[in-house]
């Protein structure tokens, strides 16, 4: 059979719909739908009915105001934000913004095309078009000139050029002539994206091995707006339990029980804050899910209770493979309820994984997810609230699930080719929903290795089996930044590297960088060196303690940033491309690895082997977060980067709420909100959010939210009145004034006394430093002006002159 490219032909027939057009182009069905003012859905299919992915998009069409027009050459669908221009002969699509500027268009020759079952949309390439996102992908920040596949894969020891990896998110952001747009290709088959690779910039394209050409075109005036519109489609994170924002310690594996107690006790004895200890697969009996090894862990409930009393939560690992052993209650129940995936002849698919020969739960069916939710009671009855979903690509020894294996796929009955990419997504959905069912009003925590668009509604993502090395540290940062631009704001990496041996210098740098990451976990492989903060010597222990302390000091800012992600979908770690996408300097050198934590704190990761490094600061004024030294933006700078020196900067106008150090997030702080405010000329604002950190009562009004605003021109700082029914946990607020030259301040019209205080956001490492005076100078902020006042529910207004 001779298969050749078949491009979409001319319009045959069409009719107007409520908010778009539908019809035929030769033998191909099409439908164009205005989903919102900023989103237009495009569908082409050769089948009688359009293909549907029931898992990713949660938003229903909003029926925005649309204008539908037609002339001899074109169909026009216009909203207030974007216009779709449909050329009739042959059918080609073009998207234009409200200023009549081109955003995106089909290649004139090829447009939407088929090669057998494979469907591709070819697009023209703008001269300087930039491509961002696609989630868990290596390479540089700008994807231009590269190509990528989406096919969830167990990528042990992956590198910068390894593709595909564990998570598939076929959503990217383009920036054409400075104007951003997004495309979410909602097809769960294996997909391929080519951003001008190997074709001399003839075109960009995205394709799927089968299924429909089904994508959502998203207009946004900024990259941040595109991300937020995409989040409206696929959902945002749930508010996590606050303990999941703390430091987390893991290894493959801690056992027997006394090892857990020793690790937990050492953190507390050494006053290194920590919230979570993990149990990897050796906690199970013969690696079987929903079991505990009764020799290694004779009384798991007592262990979990004891750790809870010490301020720890325990997270356990869960794999999807269920051992095929009669008498194993989970297996027997699964067979009885018929929830395992099968071959077309009705026999159960079997492959070998950790527990040996195993069947696999069909998480693409509600029946399978409900069964898993009920099995989860085994863990929740022990007091567990955290669940780590691994091997869920799905992975098996040999990594070659037969394509003909069948899945329910919400009643559609499809092959592995269509189901694989959503399998891990639906596993962690079953885990999260099951935990909610079993633990009631408490917030569960779920972590996954594999996922698809929408997985953020249920889980955090970690980047899998990385390697101890500077290149992997920086790659992990880029992966998390890219996941954030793809609607998955809670991501992280195994600090220190899962595979291989980490040097003391690298561990220090990696942990310092990760202290600013959404998910903060150290993890190492079996038969490798210990990787707790104290395992690398006293100097590394001290550096680690300092940066972990800083993480806990930043908890009010961090938790408020998670709340922003919950409300808007914005990343927690934001690549510089989120705010500075038209600055060409961010697409080269160390700037590709840089990110902001929320709006205000810029982190510039650098390799551990350099004493000095070149970094780039975007436009504006920046304060060294540890010394208050002022740097001019829009320039490259050489900075010191010894073991303890991570380049971190606060943007002019920044508003950063902090607190005192606690040993875990369940421990009460001292009641004083420490509000760090950095002088700036622009108007800035920061949401400050509180709730109980553990239940869903915030959904019923039990929260406390305030808007803090700085007006540089009017010289005012306003702490807005609190919203919500939750009583703040802070009694007073101390305002730290960075870079202010004013000498007279008032609070609510009354003259306020200025105190001066020498503060350190992080302690110097002087005992081991050959130049202790340098360390003292670098880390001591001298005589910061402070103001203190009672924190009531009413507005507080500070003015200065």
Secondary structure as UniProt FT lines:
FT   STRAND          6..7
FT   STRAND          13..17
FT   TURN            18..19
FT   STRAND          20..25
FT   TURN            26..27
FT   STRAND          28..34
FT   STRAND          39..45
FT   STRAND          67..70
FT   STRAND          74..78
FT   STRAND          82..87
FT   TURN            88..91
FT   STRAND          92..97
FT   TURN            98..99
FT   STRAND          102..106
FT   TURN            108..110
FT   STRAND          112..115
FT   TURN            116..117
FT   STRAND          118..123
FT   TURN            127..128
FT   STRAND          130..133
FT   TURN            144..145
FT   STRAND          147..150
FT   TURN            156..157
FT   TURN            160..161
FT   STRAND          171..176
FT   TURN            177..178
FT   STRAND          179..185
FT   STRAND          191..194
FT   TURN            197..201
FT   STRAND          204..208
FT   STRAND          213..219
FT   HELIX           223..234
FT   HELIX           242..245
FT   STRAND          248..249
FT   TURN            252..253
FT   HELIX           257..269
FT   TURN            270..271
FT   STRAND          276..279
FT   HELIX           281..283
FT   TURN            286..287
FT   TURN            289..290
FT   TURN            294..296
FT   TURN            298..299
FT   HELIX           300..309
FT   TURN            310..311
FT   STRAND          313..319
FT   STRAND          321..323
FT   TURN            326..327
FT   HELIX           329..337
FT   TURN            344..345
FT   STRAND          351..353
FT   TURN            354..355
FT   STRAND          356..361
FT   TURN            363..364
FT   HELIX           366..375
FT   HELIX           377..380
FT   TURN            381..383
FT   STRAND          386..390
FT   TURN            392..394
FT   TURN            397..398
FT   TURN            403..404
FT   STRAND          406..407
FT   TURN            409..412
FT   STRAND          414..415
FT   HELIX           416..439
FT   TURN            440..441
FT   STRAND          445..448
FT   TURN            453..454
FT   HELIX           455..457
FT   STRAND          460..462
FT   HELIX           470..485
FT   TURN            486..487
FT   STRAND          491..492
FT   STRAND          494..495
FT   HELIX           504..514
FT   TURN            515..516
FT   STRAND          521..522
FT   TURN            526..527
FT   HELIX           533..536
FT   HELIX           538..553
FT   HELIX           555..568
FT   STRAND          573..575
FT   HELIX           576..580
FT   TURN            581..582
FT   HELIX           584..587
FT   HELIX           589..592
FT   STRAND          595..597
FT   TURN            598..600
FT   STRAND          601..604
FT   TURN            608..609
FT   STRAND          612..617
FT   STRAND          621..624
FT   TURN            625..627
FT   STRAND          630..632
FT   STRAND          635..640
FT   TURN            643..644
FT   STRAND          647..651
FT   TURN            652..653
FT   STRAND          655..658
FT   TURN            665..666
FT   STRAND          672..678
FT   STRAND          684..690
FT   HELIX           697..700
FT   STRAND          704..711
FT   TURN            712..715
FT   STRAND          716..719
FT   STRAND          732..738
FT   STRAND          745..747
FT   TURN            748..749
FT   STRAND          750..752
FT   STRAND          755..759
FT   TURN            770..771
FT   HELIX           772..779
FT   STRAND          781..790
FT   STRAND          796..800
//
